[in-house]
Amino acid sequence: MKQAAHDHHHTRPGHGPAPRNDGDLAELLDLDAVHAAPFLREALEAAAAALGRDPREVVDLGAGTGTGTVALANRFAEARVHALDASAGMLERVRASSSKSGVSSRVETHLVDLDDDWPAGLPGSVDLAWAALSLHHATDATRVLKETFDLLRPGGVAVLSEFTGSTAYSPASLGTTSATLGEHLVGALAARGYPVAADWSKALRVAGFAPVERQEVAISVSSAPADGARFLELQLARSRQLLADDLGPDDLAAIDAALVSLASSLPAGSPIHYTSGRVFWVAVRPDDREADTIATGVDR
């Protein structure tokens, strides 16, 4: 994963390739965080319930602009949060957002790639490991999960999140004269492998985690508020960049028309709605006695 640990950020907020510039990427990530806030809160509360006590050491595997890092520090007021990313620019944003939120004294940044020896600079016993839309970019995710398991204390918790691969636009025209534009976009992106989806249920169990709980949530974005319109504009621009050679001239012209509308202060027609499926897993490292029971098949 020799890109930013949130070059999983290259796919994190929706679809598409590398953005036109880092500023667009960071803005898209931040807007994604705004609309995914309920999903984030739900995952945090599930983590807290699984832990059963306040964590002291937390690791954010792929911190990006720092949304998850700050949320973890705010939710767990006694925890030190270790933010990992392979991008120095992203980690600078983590430090800025942590400072703005008043949690910088409890946030440590680590410039490291998940394909390298990322646990080396971390405490020997971690309470909570958090990986938001990042694990699928590791070259060997199975190894990363085992390293995560080994890093956690007995009773520690890992929380992973991913896209489900389920996306849709409504209306399908995206406010243009092309009635099936949204369907064409979703289909062409799927053919390219976007959004990147992964199911870690089995891999978590193989790594030794038990129990492993999985929960799906749908996130919706409307172009009616300004931040929703800007999110969809950035996302659609990235999709157009990726699909320039895949879509016909009529679809590309329709995308350009939608981008003009989204960029205006008064978008034409009814709002555009975008839905994206996401999933998170809450997985517990059992204590030694529980691990022996699982390994020998007792109580299965």
Rosetta silent file (secondary structure, phi, psi, omega in degrees, C-alpha in Angstrom):
SEQUENCE: MKQAAHDHHHTRPGHGPAPRNDGDLAELLDLDAVHAAPFLREALEAAAAALGRDPREVVDLGAGTGTGTVALANRFAEARVHALDASAGMLERVRASSSKSGVSSRVETHLVDLDDDWPAGLPGSVDLAWAALSLHHATDATRVLKETFDLLRPGGVAVLSEFTGSTAYSPASLGTTSATLGEHLVGALAARGYPVAADWSKALRVAGFAPVERQEVAISVSSAPADGARFLELQLARSRQLLADDLGPDDLAAIDAALVSLASSLPAGSPIHYTSGRVFWVAVRPDDREADTIATGVDR
SCORE:     score description
SCORE:     0.000 S_00000001
   1 L     0.000   65.360 -172.307    0.000    0.000    0.000 S_00000001
   2 L   -83.692   34.177  171.987    2.614    2.484   -1.066 S_00000001
   3 L  -127.545 -177.943  178.896    0.222    5.365   -1.124 S_00000001
   4 L   -53.487  140.739  177.539   -1.427    7.356    1.604 S_00000001
   5 L   -61.665  -10.942  163.855   -3.087    5.051    4.026 S_00000001
   6 L  -118.743   35.967  148.222   -6.013    7.033    2.858 S_00000001
   7 L   -76.838  -12.545  150.237   -5.212    6.658   -0.746 S_00000001
   8 H   -60.339  -18.345  168.716   -7.724    4.280    0.509 S_00000001
   9 H   -71.076  -14.452  173.398   -8.734    7.875    0.463 S_00000001
  10 H   -69.499  -16.758  176.669   -8.532    7.619   -3.281 S_00000001
  11 L  -125.279   -6.806 -169.033  -11.753    5.658   -2.964 S_00000001
  12 L   -57.230  -50.548 -172.637  -12.997    6.461    0.481 S_00000001
  13 L   -80.325   -3.625 -179.961  -15.670    9.101   -0.135 S_00000001
  14 L   173.722 -103.200 -178.386  -17.281    7.418   -3.117 S_00000001
  15 L  -132.353  173.487  161.709  -15.709    6.327   -6.338 S_00000001
  16 L   107.443  175.023 -176.793  -12.927    7.178   -8.641 S_00000001
  17 L   -87.301 -167.562  174.890   -9.230    7.624   -9.128 S_00000001
  18 L   -56.916  141.096 -177.765   -6.807   10.017   -7.559 S_00000001
  19 L   -70.775  173.919 -179.107   -8.393   13.454   -7.347 S_00000001
  20 L   -67.272  -31.586  175.104   -7.312   16.412   -9.406 S_00000001
  21 L  -157.732  166.306 -176.602   -5.376   17.784   -6.440 S_00000001
  22 H   -63.829  -31.376  178.849   -4.824   17.159   -2.752 S_00000001
  23 H   -63.968  -42.707  176.501   -7.086   20.056   -1.838 S_00000001
  24 H   -62.549  -41.892 -179.935  -10.020   18.478   -3.664 S_00000001
  25 H   -61.932  -48.715 -179.081   -9.303   15.150   -2.012 S_00000001
  26 H   -62.415  -40.969  179.158   -9.140   16.622    1.480 S_00000001
  27 H   -63.761  -41.976  178.956  -12.327   18.612    0.897 S_00000001
  28 H   -63.567  -40.919  178.152  -14.120   15.524   -0.370 S_00000001
  29 H   -63.403  -42.807 -179.234  -12.990   13.515    2.647 S_00000001
  30 H   -66.548  -39.446  177.459  -14.162   16.194    5.029 S_00000001
  31 H   -68.539  -37.525  174.807  -17.536   16.460    3.309 S_00000001
  32 H   -58.264  -41.379 -179.216  -17.857   12.687    3.343 S_00000001
  33 H   -63.465  -36.272  178.334  -17.290   12.810    7.099 S_00000001
  34 H   -60.968  -47.675 -175.798  -20.113   15.314    7.498 S_00000001
  35 H   -78.637  -22.350  179.150  -22.610   13.068    5.745 S_00000001
  36 L   -94.437    8.854 -175.918  -21.271    9.867    7.310 S_00000001
  37 H   -56.058  -42.999  178.324  -21.411   11.273   10.855 S_00000001
  38 H   -61.652  -38.639  176.991  -24.332    9.043   11.968 S_00000001
  39 H   -62.235  -43.604  179.352  -22.451    5.971   10.707 S_00000001
  40 H   -62.332  -46.113  179.735  -19.345    7.081   12.594 S_00000001
  41 H   -61.357  -41.096 -179.455  -21.271    7.635   15.831 S_00000001
  42 H   -63.392  -42.220  179.345  -22.923    4.230   15.544 S_00000001
  43 H   -66.451  -39.042  178.465  -19.567    2.506   15.030 S_00000001
  44 H   -63.618  -43.033 -179.509  -18.031    4.389   17.972 S_00000001
  45 H   -67.824  -36.252  176.972  -20.876    3.390   20.300 S_00000001
  46 H   -65.690  -37.801  177.259  -20.614   -0.227   19.171 S_00000001
  47 H   -64.140  -44.370 -179.643  -16.882   -0.111   19.915 S_00000001
  48 H   -61.640  -41.876  179.888  -17.517    1.340   23.368 S_00000001
  49 H   -65.029  -39.940 -179.582  -20.085   -1.354   24.152 S_00000001
  50 H   -69.134  -35.326 -179.998  -17.733   -4.135   23.041 S_00000001
  51 H   -68.785  -45.159 -179.891  -14.839   -2.732   25.085 S_00000001
  52 L    76.854   -1.718  176.726  -16.833   -2.413   28.281 S_00000001
  53 L  -157.463  161.417 -178.404  -14.304    0.041   29.698 S_00000001
  54 L   -69.714  128.471  179.018  -12.587    3.251   28.635 S_00000001
  55 L   -74.512  152.142  176.215   -9.638    2.563   26.324 S_00000001
  56 L  -104.685  -36.458 -178.969   -6.199    4.005   27.063 S_00000001
  57 E  -125.349  124.505 -177.593   -4.426    3.311   23.775 S_00000001
  58 E  -127.883  140.739  178.761   -6.204    3.609   20.418 S_00000001
  59 E  -121.519  128.064  175.476   -4.781    3.171   16.908 S_00000001
  60 E  -105.054  105.651 -175.632   -6.338    4.706   13.787 S_00000001
  61 E   -84.819   90.823 -177.610   -5.063    2.694   10.807 S_00000001
  62 L   100.645   72.309 -168.352   -5.229    5.194    7.959 S_00000001
  63 L   -78.283  -22.223  179.693   -6.162    8.484    9.582 S_00000001
  64 L    59.246 -133.158 -179.108   -6.649   10.588    6.462 S_00000001
  65 L   -79.858   -6.495  174.227   -7.679   14.144    7.327 S_00000001
  66 L   105.035    6.379 -179.600   -8.291   13.157   10.939 S_00000001
  67 H   -58.168  -50.080 -179.776  -12.052   12.804   11.176 S_00000001
  68 H   -67.473  -39.962  179.342  -11.855    9.385   12.813 S_00000001
  69 H   -58.670  -48.880 -179.813   -8.880   10.339   14.963 S_00000001
  70 H   -65.422  -41.554  179.149  -10.648   13.373   16.400 S_00000001
  71 H   -62.613  -40.327  177.680  -13.887   11.456   16.872 S_00000001
  72 H   -64.024  -43.743 -179.765  -12.035    8.712   18.747 S_00000001
  73 H   -66.066  -36.081  178.915  -10.272   11.252   20.965 S_00000001
  74 H   -73.013  -38.593 -177.701  -13.535   13.031   21.709 S_00000001
  75 H   -73.026  -35.681 -177.445  -15.490    9.845   22.427 S_00000001
  76 L  -115.763   89.028 -166.275  -12.780    8.324   24.630 S_00000001
  77 L   -68.369  -15.306  179.452  -11.588   11.225   26.726 S_00000001
  78 L  -102.420    1.007 -172.214   -8.788    9.344   28.508 S_00000001
  79 L   -89.695  145.869  165.853   -7.341    7.692   25.418 S_00000001
  80 E   -95.008  127.558 -175.676   -4.167    8.447   23.527 S_00000001
  81 E  -108.492  122.967  179.308   -4.921    8.076   19.823 S_00000001
  82 E   -98.276  112.248 -177.515   -2.152    7.015   17.439 S_00000001
  83 E   -96.065  118.012 -178.719   -2.955    8.242   13.917 S_00000001
  84 E  -107.213  134.261  172.241   -1.232    6.246   11.165 S_00000001
  85 E  -158.973  153.519  178.855   -1.017    7.308    7.535 S_00000001
  86 L   -91.012    1.714  179.607    1.453    6.980    4.675 S_00000001
  87 L  -111.449  119.639  177.091    0.897   10.601    3.610 S_00000001
  88 H   -63.128  -35.175  178.766    2.778   13.378    5.413 S_00000001
  89 H   -64.282  -41.897  177.892    0.236   15.847    4.053 S_00000001
  90 H   -64.864  -41.096 -179.818   -2.672   13.929    5.548 S_00000001
  91 H   -65.869  -31.646  174.596   -0.921   13.693    8.902 S_00000001
  92 H   -63.381  -38.461  176.496   -0.411   17.453    8.858 S_00000001
  93 H   -67.974  -35.465  175.282   -4.172   17.765    8.481 S_00000001
  94 H   -59.940  -46.366 -179.275   -4.638   15.339   11.381 S_00000001
  95 H   -63.463  -39.722 -179.881   -2.500   17.574   13.569 S_00000001
  96 H   -66.691  -45.316 -179.297   -4.414   20.668   12.467 S_00000001
  97 H   -69.149  -33.599  176.940   -7.835   19.133   13.065 S_00000001
  98 H   -66.535  -40.899  178.728   -6.715   17.697   16.405 S_00000001
  99 H   -66.111  -43.879  179.769   -5.472   21.098   17.508 S_00000001
 100 H   -61.447  -33.127 -177.893   -8.661   22.812   16.372 S_00000001
 101 L   -89.246   -2.476  177.374  -10.713   20.282   18.335 S_00000001
 102 L    75.936   23.479 -178.864   -8.607   20.647   21.480 S_00000001
 103 L  -119.480   11.310 -172.896   -7.405   17.048   21.567 S_00000001
 104 H   -62.050  -26.584 -179.639   -3.890   17.444   20.169 S_00000001
 105 H   -68.845  -15.273 -179.382   -2.248   16.597   23.504 S_00000001
 106 H  -114.462   13.944  179.502   -3.672   13.075   23.183 S_00000001
 107 E  -118.653  127.715  174.197   -2.982   12.517   19.479 S_00000001
 108 E  -117.095  134.115  178.800    0.271   11.125   18.096 S_00000001
 109 E  -102.228  145.135 -178.346    0.887   10.908   14.369 S_00000001
 110 E  -133.797  117.107  176.607    2.923    8.134   12.727 S_00000001
 111 E   -82.755  100.348 -172.765    4.121    8.313    9.115 S_00000001
 112 L  -156.957  150.942  179.234    3.930    4.634    8.212 S_00000001
 113 L  -106.044  141.069 -179.733    2.513    2.323    5.569 S_00000001
 114 L   -66.693  -15.862  175.371    0.402   -0.723    6.445 S_00000001
 115 L   -81.934   -9.269  178.867    2.562   -2.775    4.098 S_00000001
 116 L  -102.520 -165.422 -178.493    5.575   -2.020    6.310 S_00000001
 117 L   -85.085   67.998 -174.758    6.259   -2.717    9.987 S_00000001
 118 H   -65.821  -28.824  179.888    3.562   -0.336   11.185 S_00000001
 119 H   -72.212  -11.840 -169.788    3.210   -1.798   14.737 S_00000001
 120 H   -58.519  -38.177 -176.427    6.883   -1.070   15.549 S_00000001
 121 H   -95.017   15.425 -176.065    6.340    2.431   16.884 S_00000001
 122 L  -108.767  161.259  175.997    3.168    1.685   18.846 S_00000001
 123 L   -58.633  155.313 -176.947    2.544    0.627   22.440 S_00000001
 124 L   -72.927  -17.154 -178.290    2.752   -3.085   23.077 S_00000001
 125 L  -138.930  111.896 -176.363   -0.840   -3.373   24.227 S_00000001
 126 E  -109.551  143.072 -179.841   -3.628   -1.459   22.461 S_00000001
 127 E   -86.840  -38.035 -174.255   -7.255   -1.330   23.545 S_00000001
 128 E  -140.922  127.988  173.610   -8.913   -0.304   20.285 S_00000001
 129 E  -112.823  131.928 -173.326   -7.824   -0.541   16.636 S_00000001
 130 E  -124.243  124.952  179.845   -9.811    1.479   14.108 S_00000001
 131 E  -133.559   97.037 -175.414   -9.550    0.992   10.322 S_00000001
 132 E   -94.585  106.242  175.104  -11.970    3.160    8.343 S_00000001
 133 L    55.093   36.743 -174.593  -12.128    2.181    4.658 S_00000001
 134 L  -121.607  -30.039 -167.852   -8.418    1.434    4.638 S_00000001
 135 H   -65.007  -31.198 -176.122   -7.744   -2.269    4.975 S_00000001
 136 H   -67.717  -11.565  178.369   -8.600   -3.211    1.395 S_00000001
 137 H   -90.411   -8.323  176.013   -5.610   -1.194    0.186 S_00000001
 138 L   -71.009  141.008  178.567   -3.080   -3.286    2.090 S_00000001
 139 L   -62.290  -39.248  178.830   -1.172   -5.718   -0.118 S_00000001
 140 L  -128.955   84.796 -177.218   -1.683   -8.466    2.461 S_00000001
 141 H   -64.557  -31.200  178.400   -4.750   -7.614    4.521 S_00000001
 142 H   -61.278  -41.463  177.548   -4.641  -10.998    6.238 S_00000001
 143 H   -65.119  -41.657  179.871   -1.231  -10.150    7.647 S_00000001
 144 H   -62.478  -40.050  178.669   -2.434   -6.728    8.793 S_00000001
 145 H   -64.992  -40.357  178.142   -5.371   -8.317   10.607 S_00000001
 146 H   -66.318  -40.564  176.745   -3.064  -10.774   12.374 S_00000001
 147 H   -63.232  -37.648  176.958   -0.732   -7.922   13.336 S_00000001
 148 H   -64.321  -44.926  177.889   -3.749   -6.020   14.638 S_00000001
 149 H   -57.294  -47.389 -177.995   -4.835   -9.040   16.663 S_00000001
 150 H   -66.066  -31.448 -178.855   -1.362   -9.396   18.152 S_00000001
 151 H   -72.400  -31.804 -176.883   -1.194   -5.679   18.965 S_00000001
 152 E   -74.737  146.198  171.349   -4.452   -5.683   20.900 S_00000001
 153 E   -72.117  158.226  171.369   -4.619   -6.663   24.545 S_00000001
 154 E   -55.652  130.851 -174.703   -6.900   -9.622   25.413 S_00000001
 155 E    89.514   -5.753  177.467  -10.395   -8.159   25.371 S_00000001
 156 E   -70.358  163.636 -171.590   -9.281   -5.438   22.946 S_00000001
 157 E  -127.331  139.158  171.301  -11.498   -4.489   20.020 S_00000001
 158 E  -112.814  133.306  175.816  -10.949   -3.928   16.309 S_00000001
 159 E  -120.325  121.153  179.027  -13.440   -1.850   14.297 S_00000001
 160 E  -117.986  145.890  172.747  -13.261   -2.009   10.495 S_00000001
 161 E  -134.720  151.669 -179.716  -15.443   -0.236    7.958 S_00000001
 162 E  -150.882  169.345  166.190  -15.875   -0.577    4.202 S_00000001
 163 E   -77.712  154.752  175.389  -18.252    0.202    1.359 S_00000001
 164 E   -93.193  -15.710 -175.420  -20.771   -2.515    0.513 S_00000001
 165 E    95.039   -3.096 -179.512  -20.715   -1.810   -3.222 S_00000001
 166 E   -95.925  113.067  178.719  -24.358   -0.670   -3.220 S_00000001
 167 E  -137.016  154.351  178.915  -24.754    2.837   -4.690 S_00000001
 168 E  -160.735  150.933  173.613  -27.547    4.700   -6.471 S_00000001
 169 E  -114.813  143.404  175.333  -28.533    8.151   -7.740 S_00000001
 170 E  -141.177  126.142   -3.876  -32.069    9.567   -7.659 S_00000001
 171 L   -68.832  157.146 -177.872  -33.313   10.799  -10.010 S_00000001
 172 L   -63.493  -20.232  179.289  -31.256    8.633  -12.316 S_00000001
 173 L   -75.892  -13.895 -173.300  -30.987   11.564  -14.713 S_00000001
 174 L    53.127   33.744  177.937  -29.032   13.614  -12.134 S_00000001
 175 L    76.334   14.593 -179.508  -31.168   16.537  -13.263 S_00000001
 176 L  -109.771 -175.512  178.099  -30.061   16.252  -16.900 S_00000001
 177 L   -84.720   -2.752  179.016  -31.795   15.163  -20.095 S_00000001
 178 L   -92.853  102.666 -171.519  -30.147   11.721  -19.866 S_00000001
 179 L   -64.286  -23.915 -175.234  -32.730    9.586  -18.083 S_00000001
 180 L  -115.269   20.302 -176.710  -30.313    6.733  -17.344 S_00000001
 181 H   -57.123  -47.787 -178.175  -27.140    8.688  -16.553 S_00000001
 182 H   -61.229  -39.890  178.659  -26.965    7.510  -12.936 S_00000001
 183 H   -65.906  -40.784  177.914  -27.400    3.880  -13.940 S_00000001
 184 H   -63.266  -41.512  178.778  -24.670    4.213  -16.558 S_00000001
 185 H   -60.712  -51.052 -177.719  -22.353    5.798  -13.994 S_00000001
 186 H   -61.626  -42.359 -179.680  -22.924    3.106  -11.391 S_00000001
 187 H   -66.332  -43.461 -179.864  -22.501    0.333  -13.953 S_00000001
 188 H   -66.905  -38.720  177.785  -19.335    1.768  -15.488 S_00000001
 189 H   -66.361  -40.945  178.280  -17.799    2.366  -12.069 S_00000001
 190 H   -60.797  -37.972  178.787  -18.667   -1.168  -10.970 S_00000001
 191 H   -65.294  -26.022  177.405  -16.897   -2.495  -14.063 S_00000001
 192 L   -88.984   -4.971  179.031  -13.827   -0.577  -12.897 S_00000001
 193 L    90.396   23.284  179.007  -14.138   -1.996   -9.383 S_00000001
 194 L  -118.722  144.614   -7.513  -15.576    1.077   -7.648 S_00000001
 195 L   -70.461  152.069  178.781  -16.535    1.516   -4.962 S_00000001
 196 L   -69.551  123.093 -179.218  -13.996   -0.892   -3.522 S_00000001
 197 E  -122.675  149.177  178.435  -15.865   -3.322   -1.285 S_00000001
 198 L  -151.089  148.643  176.768  -14.575   -6.073    0.972 S_00000001
 199 L  -117.055  113.391 -174.209  -16.048   -8.492    3.487 S_00000001
 200 L   -99.587    9.171 -175.749  -13.754   -9.113    6.434 S_00000001
 201 H   -57.452  -52.966 -178.033  -16.005  -11.401    8.481 S_00000001
 202 H   -67.168  -43.232 -178.173  -14.158  -14.628    7.693 S_00000001
 203 H   -62.478  -36.109  177.097  -10.690  -13.029    7.739 S_00000001
 204 H   -64.947  -41.427  179.423  -11.316  -11.569   11.184 S_00000001
 205 H   -67.837  -39.709  177.868  -12.297  -14.981   12.541 S_00000001
 206 H   -62.292  -36.352  178.837   -9.284  -16.621   10.915 S_00000001
 207 H   -69.060  -15.759  177.263   -7.068  -14.015   12.601 S_00000001
 208 L   117.270   -3.375 -177.363   -8.493  -15.148   15.956 S_00000001
 209 L   -73.236  141.212  174.443  -11.177  -12.562   16.689 S_00000001
 210 L  -168.543  128.834    0.568  -14.372  -13.691   18.410 S_00000001
 211 L   -78.668  166.776  174.779  -17.052  -12.575   18.482 S_00000001
 212 E  -124.509  116.408 -179.600  -17.244  -10.739   15.160 S_00000001
 213 E  -109.594  141.392 -177.147  -20.310   -8.561   14.640 S_00000001
 214 E  -126.045  136.158 -179.770  -21.269   -6.992   11.298 S_00000001
 215 E  -142.280  131.924  178.850  -23.668   -4.117   10.686 S_00000001
 216 E  -102.055  146.358  178.934  -24.728   -2.350    7.484 S_00000001
 217 E  -141.024  141.693  175.089  -25.828    1.274    7.219 S_00000001
 218 E  -100.816  132.146  178.357  -26.993    3.335    4.235 S_00000001
 219 E  -108.540  132.906 -178.546  -25.644    6.868    3.898 S_00000001
 220 E  -119.733  140.696  177.291  -27.621    9.438    1.913 S_00000001
 221 E  -129.034  132.156  177.018  -26.475   12.758    0.473 S_00000001
 222 E  -113.069  145.335  177.858  -28.770   15.386   -1.050 S_00000001
 223 L   -80.636   -1.288 -177.522  -27.694   18.249   -3.291 S_00000001
 224 L   -63.209  -50.900  174.198  -30.230   20.543   -1.602 S_00000001
 225 L   -76.395  155.819 -175.839  -27.812   21.894    1.050 S_00000001
 226 H   -61.156  -39.116 -178.186  -24.644   23.545   -0.212 S_00000001
 227 H   -69.345  -31.401  175.863  -22.327   20.994    1.374 S_00000001
 228 H   -68.831  -41.470  177.890  -24.257   18.148   -0.271 S_00000001
 229 H   -62.691  -41.025 -179.510  -24.060   19.831   -3.674 S_00000001
 230 H   -67.423  -40.598  176.721  -20.320   20.367   -3.258 S_00000001
 231 H   -57.542  -49.234 -177.511  -19.789   16.740   -2.194 S_00000001
 232 H   -67.105  -34.239  176.759  -21.656   15.470   -5.242 S_00000001
 233 H   -62.217  -48.721 -179.717  -19.812   17.890   -7.517 S_00000001
 234 H   -64.276  -43.115 -179.632  -16.410   16.660   -6.335 S_00000001
 235 H   -64.437  -43.459 -178.676  -17.459   13.026   -6.440 S_00000001
 236 H   -67.536  -36.553  177.699  -18.976   13.336   -9.900 S_00000001
 237 H   -63.332  -38.683  178.322  -15.887   15.140  -11.221 S_00000001
 238 H   -67.781  -39.362  178.451  -13.708   12.265  -10.005 S_00000001
 239 H   -64.448  -41.356  178.913  -16.021    9.733  -11.629 S_00000001
 240 H   -62.070  -40.535  179.299  -15.890   11.624  -14.917 S_00000001
 241 H   -59.840  -42.893 -178.973  -12.109   11.633  -14.780 S_00000001
 242 H   -69.819  -37.602 -169.356  -12.024    7.878  -14.355 S_00000001
 243 H   -99.834   14.082 -175.935  -14.699    7.107  -16.944 S_00000001
 244 L   -56.552  -32.137 -179.092  -13.639    9.512  -19.699 S_00000001
 245 L   -97.461   -2.045 -174.887  -12.774    6.576  -21.984 S_00000001
 246 L  -103.702  -29.980 -176.598  -15.654    4.343  -20.876 S_00000001
 247 L   -98.226  154.538  178.066  -18.750    6.481  -21.385 S_00000001
 248 L   -75.993  168.063 -178.052  -20.178    7.778  -24.622 S_00000001
 249 H   -60.587  -33.276  179.768  -20.177   11.457  -25.591 S_00000001
 250 H   -66.268  -43.219  178.495  -23.822   11.893  -24.594 S_00000001
 251 H   -65.711  -41.365  179.918  -23.181   10.631  -21.054 S_00000001
 252 H   -64.534  -39.927  177.597  -20.044   12.750  -20.708 S_00000001
 253 H   -65.044  -37.167  178.647  -21.934   15.831  -21.879 S_00000001
 254 H   -66.912  -40.127  176.273  -24.689   15.045  -19.371 S_00000001
 255 H   -60.548  -43.390  179.312  -22.141   14.750  -16.563 S_00000001
 256 H   -60.786  -39.148  178.310  -20.712   18.127  -17.557 S_00000001
 257 H   -65.365  -41.278  178.215  -24.207   19.610  -17.411 S_00000001
 258 H   -64.119  -38.985  179.043  -24.773   18.094  -13.960 S_00000001
 259 H   -64.116  -41.071  177.667  -21.437   19.509  -12.766 S_00000001
 260 H   -61.764  -43.186 -179.788  -22.382   22.991  -13.950 S_00000001
 261 H   -64.660  -44.620 -179.116  -25.689   22.709  -12.121 S_00000001
 262 H   -65.575  -33.173 -178.027  -24.107   21.437   -8.911 S_00000001
 263 H   -77.870  -16.331 -179.006  -21.475   24.192   -8.991 S_00000001
 264 L   -79.538  159.631  179.718  -24.100   26.937   -9.329 S_00000001
 265 L   -75.633  -17.915 -179.578  -25.656   28.593   -6.311 S_00000001
 266 L  -130.290   79.355 -178.981  -29.121   27.670   -7.596 S_00000001
 267 L   -55.979  140.453 -178.476  -29.060   24.094   -8.951 S_00000001
 268 L   -76.087  147.172  172.633  -31.739   23.468  -11.540 S_00000001
 269 L    73.898 -166.425 -179.484  -34.623   21.118  -10.892 S_00000001
 270 L   -73.231  157.350  178.784  -35.214   18.790   -7.964 S_00000001
 271 L   -60.905  150.714  172.671  -32.371   17.830   -5.623 S_00000001
 272 L   -92.584  135.940  178.272  -30.124   14.934   -6.554 S_00000001
 273 E  -117.067  135.957  178.651  -29.923   12.163   -3.957 S_00000001
 274 E  -124.900  131.938  176.924  -27.037    9.739   -3.652 S_00000001
 275 E  -121.751  142.879 -178.449  -27.047    6.660   -1.436 S_00000001
 276 E  -138.766  129.576  177.448  -24.080    4.510   -0.504 S_00000001
 277 E   -83.573  135.998  175.839  -24.032    1.318    1.513 S_00000001
 278 E  -133.504  158.533 -177.736  -21.429    0.963    4.241 S_00000001
 279 E  -140.749  145.903  171.190  -20.651   -1.733    6.740 S_00000001
 280 E  -132.191  151.335  177.093  -18.649   -1.962    9.910 S_00000001
 281 E  -115.709  140.373  171.209  -17.348   -4.890   11.928 S_00000001
 282 E  -118.079  114.860 -173.817  -16.715   -4.963   15.659 S_00000001
 283 E  -125.067  135.818 -175.119  -14.326   -7.789   16.501 S_00000001
 284 E  -109.829  135.691  168.780  -12.974   -8.739   19.916 S_00000001
 285 L   -82.024  115.171 -177.982   -9.674  -10.376   20.759 S_00000001
 286 L   -69.065  159.184  173.895  -10.709  -13.009   23.300 S_00000001
 287 L   -72.611  173.415 -171.274   -8.750  -13.552   26.484 S_00000001
 288 H   -58.964  -41.453 -178.748   -6.455  -16.572   26.616 S_00000001
 289 H   -65.950  -43.262  178.098   -9.032  -18.920   28.106 S_00000001
 290 H   -64.410  -39.289  179.581  -11.649  -17.904   25.547 S_00000001
 291 H   -62.464  -40.461  177.870   -9.106  -18.240   22.752 S_00000001
 292 H   -63.129  -39.184  179.285   -8.316  -21.821   23.838 S_00000001
 293 H   -64.168  -42.715  179.184  -12.026  -22.616   23.852 S_00000001
 294 H   -65.405  -43.370 -177.051  -12.451  -21.227   20.329 S_00000001
 295 H   -64.243  -35.035 -177.938   -9.344  -23.055   19.047 S_00000001
 296 H   -89.827   -1.982  174.939  -10.494  -26.426   20.383 S_00000001
 297 L    83.211    8.095  178.807  -14.003  -26.000   19.044 S_00000001
 298 L   -69.331  142.319  178.345  -15.714  -26.058   22.461 S_00000001
 299 L    67.276   18.470  175.586  -19.115  -24.348   22.541 S_00000001
 300 L   -80.962    0.000    0.000  -19.304  -24.245   18.740 S_00000001
